[in-house]
Amino acid sequence: MPFPSKPLERDRPWVMRTYAGHSSPAESNALYRRNLAKGQTGLSVAFDLPTQTGYDPDDELAVGEVGKVGVPVTHIGDMRALFDGIPLDEMNTSMTINATAMWLLALYQAVAIEQAEGTGADPDEVLRGLAGTTQNDIIKEYLSRGTYVFPPAPSMRLITDMVAYTVTAMPKWNPINICSYHLQEAGATPEQEIAYAISTAIAVLDSVRDSGQVPQEKFGEVVARISFFVNAGVRFVEEMCKMRAFTQLWDELTKERYGVEDPKHRRFRYGVQVNSWA
C-alpha cells in the first residue's frame, strides 16, 4: 500500500486527566494546578464517601471517612476553593458522583457563573460551553456499589430531571456515565455486564422519554450525551467480543427503540478501566 501523498489530518487529542481528590478542597486544588501545569488537559474529581452519601463532614456518621477516598465538598465555599484559579469554561471536568450528582453539578455551575461574572462573560454562554461528565448512575449503586441515598424511584427522578435539564442548558455536558465496570467487579461475567448495563440505559432513556421534558425531535441529543464506563478483564478474546457486541447492540437499540436516525447520535461512547479483582 503506497504512503499517502500528504500527512493525514490528526484527530483531536484525547483529554488527559488523573482521578484525584483528597483531604481538603485547598489541598486538592493545589494538586490539580500542579497537574495542569505539567500538561494534564482535564480534571477527574474524586469525592469522599460522606460527600457521595450526603453527609456533612462534622456528622458523627462521617467520622473517619472525611477526605479519605476523595475530597469533601459540602457547600459552595468548598467548590470555590476546589477550583480556585482554574477557569471552568476552559476545563473538561469529570465528577465521580452519583446519588448527590445533582447538587454537586449545581455547585459546579454556580462557581462557573461566578467566574463568568468576574470576567464579564455571559453566564448563559458559559453554562452552554461547560464540558465534562457526572457519573450519576444510581442503578449500579443498588446493583454493585452501595452509595445510594434515596429510594429507587426518587433517585431515578433526580437522574431523569438532570439529563433533561443538561440537554438544553448544558449541551456539551455528559449527564450520566452508565457504569458496567462495577458490575464485573461485583462478580458479573462479561455477558452479564452488557445485559445489566444495557438494561440500565433503557431504564434511564425510557424515564427521560416518558417524563415529557424532551421533545421527540431532540431525543437524539439525549442519546448522544449518554456515555459508558466499561470493564476490561483478563478474558482477552471474550472482552473483545463483548465490546463488539456492546457497540452493535447500542446502535440497534437507539435506532429501533428510540427512533434515533443520526448515526453520530448513536455512537457508543465509552471509557474503559482494567479489572482490579483479576
Rosetta silent file (secondary structure, phi, psi, omega in degrees, C-alpha in Angstrom):
SEQUENCE: MPFPSKPLERDRPWVMRTYAGHSSPAESNALYRRNLAKGQTGLSVAFDLPTQTGYDPDDELAVGEVGKVGVPVTHIGDMRALFDGIPLDEMNTSMTINATAMWLLALYQAVAIEQAEGTGADPDEVLRGLAGTTQNDIIKEYLSRGTYVFPPAPSMRLITDMVAYTVTAMPKWNPINICSYHLQEAGATPEQEIAYAISTAIAVLDSVRDSGQVPQEKFGEVVARISFFVNAGVRFVEEMCKMRAFTQLWDELTKERYGVEDPKHRRFRYGVQVNSWA
SCORE:     score description
SCORE:     0.000 S_00000001
   1 L     0.000  124.169 -178.302    0.000    0.000    0.000 S_00000001
   2 L   -69.625  152.206  175.940    1.576    3.344   -1.045 S_00000001
   3 L   -69.861  147.738  177.057    2.095    6.100    1.514 S_00000001
   4 L   -63.187  150.682 -177.026   -0.377    8.999    1.273 S_00000001
   5 L   -69.269  -22.968  176.936    0.872   11.977   -0.719 S_00000001
   6 L  -138.721  155.512 -178.339    0.346   14.268    2.261 S_00000001
   7 L   -59.436  141.493  176.360    0.208   13.682    6.024 S_00000001
   8 L   -67.329  145.716  178.262   -3.147   12.591    7.361 S_00000001
   9 L   -68.604  132.075 -177.801   -5.006   15.185    9.386 S_00000001
  10 L   -75.452  142.625  172.804   -4.588   14.467   13.079 S_00000001
  11 L   -70.025  163.894  174.427   -7.620   13.759   15.242 S_00000001
  12 L   -62.741  134.138 -179.047   -8.322   15.980   18.211 S_00000001
  13 L   -60.354  150.344  175.068   -6.064   14.855   21.103 S_00000001
  14 L   -65.394  151.745  171.095   -7.604   12.845   23.897 S_00000001
  15 L   -75.480  126.720 -179.899   -8.429   14.600   27.153 S_00000001
  16 L  -106.933  117.797  179.855   -5.756   13.556   29.665 S_00000001
  17 L  -145.357  155.476 -178.761   -6.831   13.643   33.291 S_00000001
  18 L  -114.026  130.095  177.842   -5.986   11.980   36.585 S_00000001
  19 E   -70.129  111.106 -171.164   -8.648   10.768   39.019 S_00000001
  20 E  -152.390  154.203  177.625   -7.739   12.751   42.124 S_00000001
  21 L   160.301  133.276 -177.338   -9.026   14.423   45.256 S_00000001
  22 L  -163.222  159.043  169.565   -8.006   14.169   48.895 S_00000001
  23 L    52.851  -60.085 -177.190   -8.015   15.657   52.399 S_00000001
  24 L  -155.765  159.319  176.614   -9.433   19.139   51.656 S_00000001
  25 H   -58.454  -39.789 -178.522  -10.564   21.344   48.751 S_00000001
  26 H   -64.911  -44.712  179.122   -7.469   23.558   49.121 S_00000001
  27 H   -66.133  -38.492  178.806   -5.041   20.615   49.020 S_00000001
  28 H   -67.586  -38.901  177.258   -6.889   19.079   46.079 S_00000001
  29 H   -60.158  -42.449  179.039   -6.841   22.412   44.248 S_00000001
  30 H   -62.398  -39.909  178.051   -3.061   22.607   44.672 S_00000001
  31 H   -64.596  -45.173 -179.979   -2.739   19.091   43.239 S_00000001
  32 H   -60.018  -43.752 -177.143   -4.972   19.939   40.259 S_00000001
  33 H   -67.319  -36.364  176.065   -2.990   23.072   39.469 S_00000001
  34 H   -63.809  -44.089 -178.654    0.309   21.186   39.630 S_00000001
  35 H   -65.706  -40.976  179.076   -1.035   18.506   37.282 S_00000001
  36 H   -64.915  -37.290  178.739   -2.418   21.056   34.822 S_00000001
  37 H   -65.448  -24.625 -179.630    0.918   22.885   34.818 S_00000001
  38 L   -89.587    0.526  175.755    2.596   19.609   33.817 S_00000001
  39 L   115.481   -3.584  174.975    0.361   19.149   30.776 S_00000001
  40 L   -61.942  141.129 -172.939   -2.776   17.456   32.060 S_00000001
  41 L  -111.253   -0.077  177.400   -5.717   18.699   29.946 S_00000001
  42 L  -154.468  177.623 -179.779   -8.736   17.881   32.116 S_00000001
  43 E  -125.679  144.981  173.954   -9.794   17.075   35.663 S_00000001
  44 E  -130.087  108.834 -170.153  -11.350   13.988   37.227 S_00000001
  45 E   -92.083  124.804  172.470  -12.660   14.700   40.717 S_00000001
  46 E   -97.593  124.073  177.802  -12.764   12.009   43.398 S_00000001
  47 E  -101.791  149.048  178.961  -15.183   12.841   46.231 S_00000001
  48 L   -74.419  168.618 -174.205  -15.002   11.304   49.682 S_00000001
  49 H   -65.095  -38.716  175.401  -17.687    8.911   50.917 S_00000001
  50 H   -58.630  -40.580  177.438  -19.550   11.432   53.124 S_00000001
  51 H   -64.553  -40.593 -179.197  -19.936   13.714   50.085 S_00000001
  52 H   -65.859  -28.579 -176.754  -21.079   10.775   47.969 S_00000001
  53 H  -109.871    9.424  169.723  -23.721    9.797   50.502 S_00000001
  54 L    85.403   21.532  179.442  -24.894   13.262   51.523 S_00000001
  55 L  -102.288  142.560  171.293  -23.303   13.691   54.962 S_00000001
  56 L   -71.153  151.933 -178.174  -21.645   16.827   56.292 S_00000001
  57 L   -65.381  -19.928  178.811  -18.032   16.249   57.388 S_00000001
  58 L   -94.574    5.557  175.310  -18.938   17.052   61.007 S_00000001
  59 L   -71.271  140.669 -177.801  -21.726   14.448   61.119 S_00000001
  60 H   -62.931  -25.777  178.101  -20.940   11.629   63.556 S_00000001
  61 H   -75.361  -12.985  179.759  -21.645    9.104   60.779 S_00000001
  62 H   -94.155   -5.978 -176.263  -18.862   10.679   58.693 S_00000001
  63 L   -56.506  130.893  178.047  -16.160   10.251   61.332 S_00000001
  64 L    88.105   -8.301 -177.463  -13.100    8.524   59.931 S_00000001
  65 L  -115.714   -8.402 -175.490  -14.147    8.909   56.290 S_00000001
  66 L   -67.341  123.326  176.296  -13.679   12.642   55.648 S_00000001
  67 L    71.562   11.151 -174.392  -11.119   13.228   52.903 S_00000001
  68 L   -81.721  -52.313 -178.098  -10.030    9.586   52.815 S_00000001
  69 L  -108.223   13.583  179.792  -11.008    8.364   49.320 S_00000001
  70 L   172.283 -173.231 -176.370  -11.630   11.799   47.833 S_00000001
  71 E   -91.810  138.059  174.929  -12.224   15.450   48.552 S_00000001
  72 L   -81.318  126.558  176.511  -15.017   16.632   50.882 S_00000001
  73 L  -134.989  111.843 -175.576  -17.346   19.168   49.210 S_00000001
  74 L  -123.205   -8.483  178.943  -20.438   20.175   51.163 S_00000001
  75 L  -157.566  174.522 -173.323  -21.165   23.794   50.179 S_00000001
  76 H   -65.301  -28.149  176.400  -20.297   26.391   47.573 S_00000001
  77 H   -61.971  -40.375  176.028  -17.300   27.610   49.557 S_00000001
  78 H   -62.117  -42.493 -178.316  -15.735   24.165   49.210 S_00000001
  79 H   -67.956  -37.440  175.592  -16.410   24.188   45.470 S_00000001
  80 H   -60.059  -46.087 -178.736  -14.890   27.666   45.099 S_00000001
  81 H   -65.705  -36.539 -177.784  -11.754   26.507   46.899 S_00000001
  82 H   -63.647  -35.268 -176.562  -11.580   23.309   44.845 S_00000001
  83 L  -115.022   23.294  178.055  -11.458   25.224   41.550 S_00000001
  84 L   -59.490  126.488  178.490   -9.747   28.415   42.684 S_00000001
  85 L    77.235    6.889  179.518   -7.656   29.790   39.830 S_00000001
  86 L  -115.706  108.565 -178.244   -8.931   27.160   37.382 S_00000001
  87 L   -69.274  110.989 -174.252  -11.171   28.646   34.638 S_00000001
  88 H   -68.883  -23.849  178.694  -14.039   26.196   34.342 S_00000001
  89 H   -72.187  -10.104  177.337  -15.073   27.492   30.911 S_00000001
  90 H  -108.943    2.368 -170.943  -11.749   26.149   29.606 S_00000001
  91 L  -106.829  155.412  169.534  -11.835   22.870   31.522 S_00000001
  92 E  -118.318  110.138 -169.461  -13.219   19.393   30.874 S_00000001
  93 E  -116.845  124.087  171.788  -14.192   18.008   34.280 S_00000001
  94 E   -99.178  134.540  178.447  -15.315   14.519   35.188 S_00000001
  95 E  -123.657  115.489  179.201  -17.005   14.131   38.576 S_00000001
  96 E   -82.990   86.401 -175.765  -17.379   10.645   40.026 S_00000001
  97 L  -147.336  140.038 -173.414  -20.581   11.335   41.926 S_00000001
  98 L  -125.803  -77.532 -174.579  -23.925    9.539   41.829 S_00000001
  99 L   -59.590  -35.440 -178.676  -26.607    9.922   44.498 S_00000001
 100 L  -106.272   23.785 -176.096  -25.761   13.589   45.097 S_00000001
 101 H   -58.963  -40.357 -177.094  -24.779   14.363   41.492 S_00000001
 102 H   -60.682  -41.072 -178.904  -27.488   16.994   41.011 S_00000001
 103 H   -70.713  -41.176 -179.949  -26.232   19.055   43.972 S_00000001
 104 H   -66.553  -37.897  177.116  -22.567   18.795   43.017 S_00000001
 105 H   -66.746  -37.902  178.067  -23.335   19.834   39.434 S_00000001
 106 H   -62.493  -41.124  177.354  -25.363   22.780   40.762 S_00000001
 107 H   -65.394  -40.921  178.762  -22.390   23.909   42.877 S_00000001
 108 H   -61.392  -44.811  177.592  -20.071   23.491   39.880 S_00000001
 109 H   -60.426  -44.652 -177.249  -22.419   25.615   37.765 S_00000001
 110 H   -60.558  -41.848  178.766  -22.638   28.291   40.452 S_00000001
 111 H   -67.272  -39.774  177.698  -18.849   28.616   40.609 S_00000001
 112 H   -61.659  -39.690  178.506  -18.643   28.759   36.802 S_00000001
 113 H   -66.530  -41.700  176.721  -21.231   31.567   36.785 S_00000001
 114 H   -59.718  -43.506  178.461  -19.296   33.465   39.463 S_00000001
 115 H   -62.547  -39.868  179.722  -16.146   33.160   37.374 S_00000001
 116 H   -64.386  -42.825  179.939  -18.027   34.411   34.293 S_00000001
 117 H   -63.858  -32.558  179.593  -19.384   37.414   36.156 S_00000001
 118 H   -71.459  -22.692 -179.023  -15.871   38.238   37.297 S_00000001
 119 H  -106.482   -3.599 -179.340  -14.600   38.333   33.710 S_00000001
 120 L    84.803    7.187  179.178  -17.639   39.947   32.102 S_00000001
 121 L   -75.674  158.069  177.969  -18.568   36.812   30.150 S_00000001
 122 L   -74.863  116.661 -177.788  -22.213   35.884   29.501 S_00000001
 123 H   -57.502  -38.853 -179.808  -23.155   33.317   32.231 S_00000001
 124 H   -64.322  -38.966  178.356  -25.625   31.522   29.935 S_00000001
 125 H   -68.229  -35.364  177.442  -22.962   31.113   27.276 S_00000001
 126 H   -63.810  -45.054  178.818  -20.518   29.842   29.885 S_00000001
 127 H   -60.867  -42.346 -179.015  -23.031   27.206   31.038 S_00000001
 128 H   -66.899  -21.445 -179.496  -23.674   26.126   27.460 S_00000001
 129 H   -96.332   -6.976 -178.971  -19.946   25.722   26.962 S_00000001
 130 L   -63.306  130.468 -178.272  -19.203   23.722   30.121 S_00000001
 131 E  -119.731  138.226  178.429  -17.725   20.343   29.196 S_00000001
 132 E   159.306 -165.385 -173.628  -17.447   17.288   31.391 S_00000001
 133 E  -144.698  138.002  164.449  -19.246   14.326   32.906 S_00000001
 134 E  -110.062  131.226 -177.510  -21.194   13.438   36.021 S_00000001
 135 L   -59.954  -58.910  164.251  -21.243    9.685   36.660 S_00000001
 136 L    56.725   28.253  178.596  -24.810    9.890   38.010 S_00000001
 137 L  -101.872   94.736 -175.753  -25.601    6.153   37.615 S_00000001
 138 H   -79.099  -25.453 -176.831  -27.806    5.360   40.591 S_00000001
 139 H   -65.526  -41.777  178.752  -28.901    1.929   39.374 S_00000001
 140 H   -67.348  -21.070  175.302  -25.398    0.484   39.646 S_00000001
 141 H   -65.548  -35.311  176.170  -25.257    1.825   43.207 S_00000001
 142 H   -76.371  -36.185 -175.111  -28.051   -0.613   44.066 S_00000001
 143 H   -77.659  -36.687 -166.742  -26.602   -3.455   41.982 S_00000001
 144 H  -144.695  -10.370 -172.427  -22.936   -3.338   42.870 S_00000001
 145 H  -124.804  -50.679  169.667  -21.626   -0.429   44.926 S_00000001
 146 L   106.206   -0.196 -178.066  -23.953    0.821   47.646 S_00000001
 147 L   -94.341   45.666  173.566  -23.545    4.613   47.968 S_00000001
 148 L   -82.140  160.500  179.890  -27.190    5.383   47.264 S_00000001
 149 L  -118.795  -46.912 -173.731  -29.052    7.933   49.396 S_00000001
 150 L  -107.279  165.563  175.161  -32.705    7.847   48.327 S_00000001
 151 L   -62.512  164.211 -174.618  -35.098    5.022   47.361 S_00000001
 152 H   -55.476  -46.720 -175.355  -35.002    3.877   43.717 S_00000001
 153 H   -63.520  -50.189  176.250  -37.968    5.881   42.389 S_00000001
 154 H   -62.961  -33.522  178.074  -36.880    9.298   43.750 S_00000001
 155 H   -62.982  -44.347  178.658  -33.301    8.535   42.688 S_00000001
 156 H   -65.750  -34.023  177.522  -34.432    7.873   39.122 S_00000001
 157 H   -63.194  -42.124  178.151  -36.472   11.077   39.170 S_00000001
 158 H   -61.884  -44.382  179.833  -33.347   13.086   40.050 S_00000001
 159 H   -64.408  -44.053  179.900  -31.375   11.463   37.231 S_00000001
 160 H   -58.333  -49.265 -178.880  -34.223   11.976   34.750 S_00000001
 161 H   -62.985  -37.701 -178.074  -34.570   15.665   35.583 S_00000001
 162 H   -69.011  -41.846  177.545  -30.820   16.192   35.406 S_00000001
 163 H   -62.588  -46.887 -179.024  -30.498   14.531   31.990 S_00000001
 164 H   -62.607  -39.173 -179.306  -33.419   16.538   30.612 S_00000001
 165 H   -66.343  -46.966 -173.480  -32.030   19.801   32.017 S_00000001
 166 H   -67.018  -30.140 -178.634  -28.491   19.432   30.713 S_00000001
 167 H   -57.163  -36.587 -179.658  -29.583   18.687   27.135 S_00000001
 168 H   -93.243  -48.131 -172.203  -30.857   22.257   26.852 S_00000001
 169 H   -82.056  -29.723 -176.101  -28.858   24.252   29.398 S_00000001
 170 L  -137.556   69.005 -170.879  -25.508   22.410   29.135 S_00000001
 171 L   -65.545  -15.268  177.950  -25.424   20.649   25.749 S_00000001
 172 L   -93.641   -1.444 -177.295  -21.705   19.768   25.982 S_00000001
 173 E   -89.800  140.596  172.490  -22.108   18.037   29.340 S_00000001
 174 E   -93.255  105.431 -171.106  -22.425   14.247   29.701 S_00000001
 175 L   -77.071  -15.259  179.274  -25.133   13.970   32.385 S_00000001
 176 E  -149.497  138.943  176.868  -24.707   10.239   33.017 S_00000001
 177 E  -119.269   96.545 -174.479  -21.887    7.721   32.708 S_00000001
 178 E   -70.238  126.519 -165.843  -23.523    4.287   32.815 S_00000001
 179 E  -105.584   96.194  170.645  -21.185    2.010   34.744 S_00000001
 180 L   -82.299  -18.058 -178.186  -20.838   -1.556   33.617 S_00000001
 181 H   -53.776  -50.561 -173.833  -17.379   -1.589   35.218 S_00000001
 182 H   -65.341  -26.431 -178.953  -18.649   -2.032   38.768 S_00000001
 183 H   -64.283  -44.774  179.418  -20.893   -4.938   37.758 S_00000001
 184 H   -69.000  -33.425  175.853  -17.953   -7.145   36.775 S_00000001
 185 H   -62.407  -29.327 -179.655  -16.135   -6.067   39.941 S_00000001
 186 L   -88.253    3.046  174.221  -19.146   -7.388   41.866 S_00000001
 187 L   116.061   -0.097  179.970  -18.935  -10.762   40.124 S_00000001
 188 L   -71.836  148.893  171.263  -20.767  -10.389   36.811 S_00000001
 189 L   -78.383  166.093  175.806  -19.480  -12.143   33.711 S_00000001
 190 H   -55.595  -37.770  178.006  -18.803  -10.030   30.601 S_00000001
 191 H   -63.963  -43.678  178.646  -22.163  -11.179   29.199 S_00000001
 192 H   -66.655  -34.707  177.480  -23.953  -10.132   32.384 S_00000001
 193 H   -57.467  -47.919  178.036  -22.058   -6.842   32.366 S_00000001
 194 H   -61.678  -47.611 -174.429  -23.548   -5.980   28.964 S_00000001
 195 H   -59.171  -48.332 -178.453  -27.020   -7.163   29.929 S_00000001
 196 H   -69.464  -37.940 -179.612  -27.262   -5.124   33.118 S_00000001
 197 H   -66.958  -43.269  177.241  -25.660   -2.023   31.591 S_00000001
 198 H   -63.762  -38.755  177.509  -27.994   -2.033   28.586 S_00000001
 199 H   -62.760  -40.051  177.015  -30.936   -2.541   30.961 S_00000001
 200 H   -62.556  -45.379  179.313  -29.773    0.464   32.981 S_00000001
 201 H   -60.289  -42.469  178.338  -29.513    2.575   29.830 S_00000001
 202 H   -62.223  -43.623 -179.248  -33.015    1.543   28.771 S_00000001
 203 H   -60.140  -43.506 -179.050  -34.403    2.407   32.211 S_00000001
 204 H   -68.780  -48.384 -178.010  -32.850    5.887   32.111 S_00000001
 205 H   -65.134  -39.832  176.605  -33.772    6.657   28.497 S_00000001
 206 H   -61.836  -40.408 -179.185  -37.336    5.384   28.958 S_00000001
 207 H   -64.730  -43.232  178.263  -37.684    7.567   32.056 S_00000001
 208 H   -64.640  -45.942  178.947  -36.440   10.671   30.239 S_00000001
 209 H   -60.066  -47.256 -175.194  -38.683    9.962   27.235 S_00000001
 210 H   -73.805  -16.169  178.681  -41.757    9.256   29.350 S_00000001
 211 H   -71.173  -20.578  179.922  -41.227   12.372   31.503 S_00000001
 212 L    75.720    8.956 -177.024  -42.210   14.527   28.530 S_00000001
 213 L   -82.466  -17.914 -178.692  -39.433   17.020   29.287 S_00000001
 214 L  -122.571  121.322  178.177  -37.613   16.446   25.985 S_00000001
 215 L   -64.340  152.027 -176.173  -39.482   16.625   22.649 S_00000001
 216 H   -56.539  -36.607 -177.748  -39.068   13.618   20.367 S_00000001
 217 H   -67.782  -16.417  178.253  -37.194   15.646   17.763 S_00000001
 218 H  -104.199    2.917 -173.774  -34.480   16.404   20.354 S_00000001
 219 H   -67.377  -27.468  175.705  -34.262   12.898   21.800 S_00000001
 220 H   -59.894  -31.912  178.588  -31.276   12.066   19.624 S_00000001
 221 H   -69.727  -31.314  173.864  -29.372   14.752   21.546 S_00000001
 222 H   -64.872  -50.858 -179.058  -30.170   12.914   24.795 S_00000001
 223 H   -58.845  -38.039 -177.365  -28.866    9.635   23.378 S_00000001
 224 H   -66.121  -21.641 -178.740  -25.755   11.397   22.060 S_00000001
 225 L   -95.607   -1.538  177.689  -24.781   12.523   25.580 S_00000001
 226 E   -77.903  131.413  176.432  -25.007    9.046   27.149 S_00000001
 227 E  -128.686  165.643 -176.325  -21.598    7.544   27.888 S_00000001
 228 E  -127.224  152.309  175.267  -20.433    4.261   29.423 S_00000001
 229 E  -120.005  107.666 -165.376  -17.710    3.177   31.860 S_00000001
 230 E  -109.073  148.292  178.102  -16.661   -0.327   30.823 S_00000001
 231 E   -90.585  145.272  173.892  -14.605   -3.061   32.487 S_00000001
 232 E  -125.416  101.503 -177.458  -11.670   -4.771   30.769 S_00000001
 233 L   -92.850 -167.921 -174.121  -10.894   -8.093   32.388 S_00000001
 234 L   -85.802   -8.598  178.362   -8.351  -10.822   31.702 S_00000001
 235 L   -79.294   81.555 -166.101  -10.586  -12.841   29.333 S_00000001
 236 H   -56.218  -55.772 -177.058   -8.944  -11.169   26.316 S_00000001
 237 H   -64.423  -42.828 -179.427  -10.913  -12.663   23.417 S_00000001
 238 H   -62.407  -38.644  179.263  -14.175  -12.594   25.354 S_00000001
 239 H   -67.539  -37.578  176.523  -13.646   -8.949   26.258 S_00000001
 240 H   -63.135  -44.428  178.241  -13.007   -8.038   22.597 S_00000001
 241 H   -63.541  -37.300  178.666  -16.204   -9.810   21.592 S_00000001
 242 H   -58.562  -45.738 -177.292  -18.038   -8.048   24.417 S_00000001
 243 H   -68.885  -36.491  175.658  -17.112   -4.628   23.080 S_00000001
 244 H   -62.421  -43.348  179.115  -18.116   -5.526   19.513 S_00000001
 245 H   -66.596  -41.275 -179.902  -21.476   -6.737   20.819 S_00000001
 246 H   -56.039  -49.754 -176.767  -21.861   -3.684   23.077 S_00000001
 247 H   -66.570  -39.172 -179.893  -21.435   -1.238   20.192 S_00000001
 248 H   -68.770  -43.680  179.170  -23.741   -3.169   17.869 S_00000001
 249 H   -62.303  -40.494  179.969  -26.474   -3.589   20.475 S_00000001
 250 H   -64.013  -41.782  179.200  -26.322    0.113   21.352 S_00000001
 251 H   -63.337  -44.790 -179.694  -26.654    1.114   17.705 S_00000001
 252 H   -66.508  -44.185 -177.747  -29.627   -1.213   17.183 S_00000001
 253 H   -61.569  -48.885 -175.043  -31.314   -0.244   20.447 S_00000001
 254 H   -69.820  -27.484  177.731  -31.113    3.514   19.954 S_00000001
 255 H   -79.710  -47.392 -172.401  -32.357    3.286   16.367 S_00000001
 256 H   -81.174  -39.822 -176.520  -35.156    0.766   16.831 S_00000001
 257 L   -84.507  -35.843 -173.487  -36.438    1.599   20.326 S_00000001
 258 L  -113.674   -0.909  174.175  -35.913    5.370   20.328 S_00000001
 259 L    67.698   30.242 -179.409  -36.014    6.218   16.627 S_00000001
 260 L   -84.356  113.341 -174.222  -32.618    7.937   16.548 S_00000001
 261 L   -91.581  -28.820 -176.891  -31.703    8.248   12.859 S_00000001
 262 L   -74.195  116.983 -179.430  -28.443   10.221   13.033 S_00000001
 263 L   -58.368  -30.634  178.822  -25.533    7.726   13.231 S_00000001
 264 L   -66.038  -34.811  177.177  -23.446   10.283   15.157 S_00000001
 265 L   -69.125  -25.171 -175.624  -26.076   10.355   17.895 S_00000001
 266 L   -92.412    1.076 -179.454  -25.972    6.556   18.071 S_00000001
 267 L   -59.911  139.112  177.194  -22.217    6.271   18.577 S_00000001
 268 L   -83.714  109.685 -174.850  -21.194    4.130   21.549 S_00000001
 269 L  -105.873  124.156 -173.906  -19.138    6.496   23.703 S_00000001
 270 E  -152.726  158.174  167.105  -17.146    4.904   26.496 S_00000001
 271 E  -116.834  156.513 -176.780  -14.152    4.890   28.755 S_00000001
 272 E  -132.022  143.806  176.804  -12.518    1.669   29.908 S_00000001
 273 E  -132.736  142.899 -178.327  -10.662    0.659   33.056 S_00000001
 274 E   -71.436  148.607 -177.871   -8.801   -2.555   33.712 S_00000001
 275 L   -66.361  132.989 -177.027  -10.333   -5.067   36.047 S_00000001
 276 L   -89.947  -36.890 -175.207   -8.938   -4.900   39.578 S_00000001
 277 L   -69.281  -25.183 -178.881  -10.036   -8.194   41.089 S_00000001
 278 L   -93.225    0.000    0.000   -8.322  -10.161   38.280 S_00000001
